[in-house]
Amino acid sequence: MSDTLTIENLHVAARHGHHDHVLVDGVSLTLRRGRILALVGASGCGKSMTCSGAQGVLPPGVRVTQGRVLHDGRTIAPEQLRGRIVATILQNPRSAFNPIRTMADHARETLRAVGRLEGDWRNRTLEAFAIAGLEDAESVLPLHAFEMSGGMLQRAMIALALLSDAPFLFADEPTTDLDLIVQARILDLLDELARQRNLGVLLITHDMGVVARLADTVAVMENGRIIETATTREIFDNPQRIATRELVEAHMSLYPEVA
Ligand SMILES: Nc1ncnc2c1ncn2[C@@H]1O[C@H](COP(=O)(O)OP(=O)(O)OP(=O)(O)O)[C@@H](O)[C@H]1O
């Protein structure tokens, strides 16, 4: 049971008048360190709500109605999970940064939040920025988000995730807002970091190209439920469910050479 993070029977619902509208309907997933699990499915099927629900960071009016998260078999509260056990990188990094704070401020804040601000925070930050591929890391520290490109910001978000030293990473559509060349570089970086740092990654995406490139296993979601889980090879070669087949076929019609 060591080195695992399990989302168990997660239910998430939104209040609509007097009724609950179920958005996530009994999702169970297990992440293992050093492995990348892709969570895929059509837009609106509940991927992001699963990720946010597991971390207890749902939007107003949306709540977890059932389920728990276990780290190495022990139940863990969302506030203990966030930052310490799970780091997060999101789509649209620009909106994830406080516009009036510098990258140095964000790094200090991240380290403070996980109780690691002591000692030489600056050098640790510079090292994380360099590992994340931010060239001339020193010059990045005083920058605000508006002074950086989308690719730089995504690298900065990855650097902050590394600073927290969490063993698991939730990456929710990490390359969606980036141009194709930057996307490819960020995907390479994520792959490299997951392997080198032995991170367990939950990769949320609707892009089967990203799945083919990075994921070891795939969980397919439809209408708030996991309908199929298999290795990436099996998902591409022998999809069992219609929704899975549609995702694979849509991808193959665009990029026949990939799988
Ligand atoms: N703030 C909210 N309040 C109520 N329902 C919401 C809210 N945000 C999203 N939803 C609904 O929750 C469902 C799941 O949304 P979610 O964002 O998890 O989908 P997703 O699979 O991540 O989609 P996408 O690939 O488009 O990001 C959708 O039906 C969506 O309309």
PDBQT file of the ligand as one rigid body, heavy atoms in Angstrom, charges set to zero:
ROOT
HETATM    1  N1  LIG A 301     -19.605  26.345 -10.491  1.00  0.00    +0.000 N 
HETATM    2  C1  LIG A 301     -20.374  25.340 -10.945  1.00  0.00    +0.000 A 
HETATM    3  N2  LIG A 301     -21.609  25.127 -10.405  1.00  0.00    +0.000 NA
HETATM    4  C2  LIG A 301     -22.391  24.126 -10.854  1.00  0.00    +0.000 A 
HETATM    5  N3  LIG A 301     -22.042  23.257 -11.828  1.00  0.00    +0.000 NA
HETATM    6  C3  LIG A 301     -20.845  23.424 -12.399  1.00  0.00    +0.000 A 
HETATM    7  C4  LIG A 301     -19.947  24.461 -11.990  1.00  0.00    +0.000 A 
HETATM    8  N4  LIG A 301     -18.821  24.378 -12.744  1.00  0.00    +0.000 NA
HETATM    9  C5  LIG A 301     -19.022  23.343 -13.582  1.00  0.00    +0.000 A 
HETATM   10  N5  LIG A 301     -20.204  22.775 -13.384  1.00  0.00    +0.000 N 
HETATM   11  C6  LIG A 301     -20.764  21.607 -14.085  1.00  0.00    +0.000 C 
HETATM   12  O1  LIG A 301     -20.093  20.450 -13.612  1.00  0.00    +0.000 OA
HETATM   13  C7  LIG A 301     -20.006  19.472 -14.640  1.00  0.00    +0.000 C 
HETATM   14  C8  LIG A 301     -18.618  18.930 -14.680  1.00  0.00    +0.000 C 
HETATM   15  O2  LIG A 301     -17.724  20.001 -15.015  1.00  0.00    +0.000 OA
HETATM   16  P1  LIG A 301     -16.166  19.789 -15.106  1.00  0.00    +0.000 P 
HETATM   17  O3  LIG A 301     -15.547  21.147 -15.208  1.00  0.00    +0.000 OA
HETATM   18  O4  LIG A 301     -15.695  18.895 -14.041  1.00  0.00    +0.000 OA
HETATM   19  O5  LIG A 301     -16.039  19.042 -16.520  1.00  0.00    +0.000 OA
HETATM   20  P2  LIG A 301     -14.737  18.633 -17.296  1.00  0.00    +0.000 P 
HETATM   21  O6  LIG A 301     -14.891  17.197 -17.625  1.00  0.00    +0.000 OA
HETATM   22  O7  LIG A 301     -13.526  19.034 -16.540  1.00  0.00    +0.000 OA
HETATM   23  O8  LIG A 301     -14.898  19.497 -18.628  1.00  0.00    +0.000 OA
HETATM   24  P3  LIG A 301     -13.830  20.303 -19.502  1.00  0.00    +0.000 P 
HETATM   25  O9  LIG A 301     -13.059  19.259 -20.252  1.00  0.00    +0.000 OA
HETATM   26  O10 LIG A 301     -14.672  21.131 -20.397  1.00  0.00    +0.000 OA
HETATM   27  O11 LIG A 301     -12.978  21.110 -18.554  1.00  0.00    +0.000 OA
HETATM   28  C9  LIG A 301     -20.441  20.169 -15.926  1.00  0.00    +0.000 C 
HETATM   29  O12 LIG A 301     -21.748  19.741 -16.233  1.00  0.00    +0.000 OA
HETATM   30  C10 LIG A 301     -20.459  21.634 -15.567  1.00  0.00    +0.000 C 
HETATM   31  O13 LIG A 301     -21.482  22.317 -16.256  1.00  0.00    +0.000 OA
ENDROOT
TORSDOF 0
